[in-house]
Amino acid sequence: MHAKVLLVIITIVCFCTATGAKEEIRRERPGTLFNPSKIPLLEDPGRDVWQKPDEILKALDIKRGQVVADIGAGPGYLTAKLSECVGESGIVYAVDIQQEMIDYARKNLLDRGLKNVVLVLGDMDDPKLSPEKMDVIVLLSTYHEIAKTVEYVKKLRAALKPHGKLAILEFTDESPIGPPLKFRLPEDIVIHEVRQAGFTLLQKHTFLLPYQYFLVFTPSTS
Ligand SMILES: C[S@@+](CC[C@H](N)C(=O)[O-])C[C@H]1O[C@@H](n2cnc3c(N)ncnc32)[C@H](O)[C@@H]1O
């Protein structure tokens, strides 16, 4: 084959591979709800190695006495860490929409003697939190499961104190673990939606966690 023709073919193949790689992921929203039968995955003691919960709390500067919410708390993995961090003078609202998760979290927290947690059975479209009460709201691997994200985040904004923080952590497309690729959300989509809901991006902890991006927002003033 003529060298020039071969070069053109190689160039086309390379171009298709490069551009096709990104377009192959067809996003489906919302993702399916995390099945409670897989709770052991969330409670795996080895999770701390990559989830780095202490570093998450440190990055959010969570203090004793604060009022915080864990949205999509599941079995209470992060709730328990938040509870210890805010101490007896603080409160953690652990919100989930699956009764099985709430029941599991209740037992989990009682077993650990943690008494500063209020469990909330929310709705898909409503976290059922009181206005202007929260210092920090965290969504850990939950955002991609929410149906109407912009409307939902507006409700979170109403629940936050004016200078409160909203943290969203989701698995990257590159992560070897996490939900199916089609349910993962690129961080630019999340940033765009959360801005639409009235927030300003404060921090992007891109390299803190190996498998997840970590975004921190605060309510916009205008
Ligand atoms: C993948 S699990 C993560 C659980 C927990 N954050 C963790 O990292 O261990 C997502 C959780 O979000 C909950 N969830 C989904 N949509 C929700 C919503 N609109 N409001 C509250 N919880 C929701 C699901 O029921 C599920 O327990």
The ligand as a Tripos MOL2 file, in Angstrom:
@<TRIPOS>MOLECULE
LIG
   27    29     1     0     0
SMALL
NO_CHARGES

@<TRIPOS>ATOM
      1 C1        -24.5920    5.0570   46.6970 C.3       1 LIG1
      2 S1        -25.5070    5.2790   48.1700 S.3       1 LIG1
      3 C2        -24.3200    6.1750   49.1570 C.3       1 LIG1
      4 C3        -24.6050    6.0930   50.6180 C.3       1 LIG1
      5 C4        -23.6460    6.8760   51.5130 C.3       1 LIG1
      6 N1        -23.6140    8.2790   51.1840 N.3       1 LIG1
      7 C5        -22.2700    6.3040   51.4630 C.2       1 LIG1
      8 O1        -21.4100    6.8580   50.7400 O.co2     1 LIG1
      9 O2        -22.0080    5.2960   52.1360 O.co2     1 LIG1
     10 C6        -26.6750    6.5560   47.7430 C.3       1 LIG1
     11 C7        -27.7760    6.7450   48.7500 C.3       1 LIG1
     12 O3        -28.5330    7.8960   48.3840 O.3       1 LIG1
     13 C8        -29.8940    7.6570   48.6550 C.3       1 LIG1
     14 N2        -30.6830    8.5990   47.8430 N.ar      1 LIG1
     15 C9        -30.9290    8.5900   46.5200 C.ar      1 LIG1
     16 N3        -31.6970    9.6320   46.1680 N.ar      1 LIG1
     17 C10       -31.9350   10.3370   47.2920 C.ar      1 LIG1
     18 C11       -32.6630   11.5340   47.5900 C.ar      1 LIG1
     19 N4        -33.3290   12.2120   46.6500 N.pl3     1 LIG1
     20 N5        -32.6960   11.9700   48.8700 N.ar      1 LIG1
     21 C12       -32.0360   11.2900   49.8510 C.ar      1 LIG1
     22 N6        -31.3440   10.1440   49.6300 N.ar      1 LIG1
     23 C13       -31.2920    9.6810   48.3690 C.ar      1 LIG1
     24 C14       -30.0720    6.1840   48.3020 C.3       1 LIG1
     25 O4        -31.2140    5.6320   48.9150 O.3       1 LIG1
     26 C15       -28.7630    5.5970   48.8240 C.3       1 LIG1
     27 O5        -28.8900    5.1630   50.1540 O.3       1 LIG1
@<TRIPOS>BOND
     1     1     2 1
     2     2     3 1
     3     2    10 1
     4     3     4 1
     5     4     5 1
     6     5     6 1
     7     5     7 1
     8     7     8 2
     9     7     9 1
    10    10    11 1
    11    11    12 1
    12    11    26 1
    13    12    13 1
    14    13    14 1
    15    13    24 1
    16    14    15 ar
    17    14    23 ar
    18    15    16 ar
    19    16    17 ar
    20    17    18 ar
    21    17    23 ar
    22    18    19 1
    23    18    20 ar
    24    20    21 ar
    25    21    22 ar
    26    22    23 ar
    27    24    25 1
    28    24    26 1
    29    26    27 1
@<TRIPOS>SUBSTRUCTURE
     1 LIG1         1 GROUP 0 **** ****
